[in-house]
Amino acid sequence: METALAQFVYTELDLALTFCDMALSTRDSDHAKRRVALAMEAYESAGRYLQELEVAPYVKQQINEKLRQLQKALEQVKKGTGSR
């Protein structure tokens, strides 16, 4: 990553993905809902700084790819936790 801020954003998105994976892997609906809430917190935290990023195009591309992965994971998790 190019800057500390870019690394922070990327790490928050990665953390959110981890929470989504954890939510999908549990049968405990309370645990899953808490993990989804934590994923959303990390996602929102990253989102607060996205507009401030001034990085090389390849870094922006890496972050955008991580965002796409996270958005898919959040959709999947919300479907999974909504049916419990």
N, C-alpha and C positions, 0 to 999 in steps of 0.2 A: 504494500500500500504506500501511497505517496505522502500522506500527511497523517498526523495523529488523529485528526478529526475524521478523515476517511477510514482509518483503521477502527475507530470507535463505532462509526456507523455500520461498517461491515460486521464487526463483532456483535453488535446489538441485533442485527438481522440474523446472524448465525445462531445467537442465543434464542431468538424467537423460534427459529426452525427446530431447535432442540426441544423447546417446550411443546411444540406441536407434536413432535415425535413421541414425547412422553405422554401426552394426552391421548394419542391414538393407541398407545400400547397398554393402557390400563383398562380394567373393567370397572373400576370405582368411578362413578360419575362425578362425585364431589372432587376427587383428585383430578379428573380430566378437566372439569370446569375451572379449577384453580390454575392448572397449567395453561389453559387457553387465555385466562386473564393475564398471566405472566407474559405469555407470548405477545399479547396485544400491548402490554406496557413497553416491552422491548421494541416492538414495531413503532409505536408512537414516539418513543425516545429517539430512535433513529430518524424518524420522519421530521422531527423538529430541526435537525441539522442538515438534512439533505439539500435544502435550498442554499445553504451557506457554502457548500463544497465547491471549491475551484480546483479541479484535478484534471489530469490528463484523460483523454478520451478512453483509453484502455481501462483506467481505474473506474471511471463512470460506468463503463460496460460491465465490469465485474460486479459492481454494486447493483446495477439494474437487473442483472441475471439473478442475483441473490434475492432481490425484491420479487421477481417473478416466481421463483421457487417458494418464497414465503407466502405469497398471495394464494398460490395453489394449495399449499399445506393448510392455510387458514380456512379455505373453503372446505377442504376435506375434513378437517377437525370439526368445523361447525356442523357439518352434516352428521358426523359421527356422534357428537355429544348431544345434538338435538334429538336424536332418536332414542336416547336412554331414559 
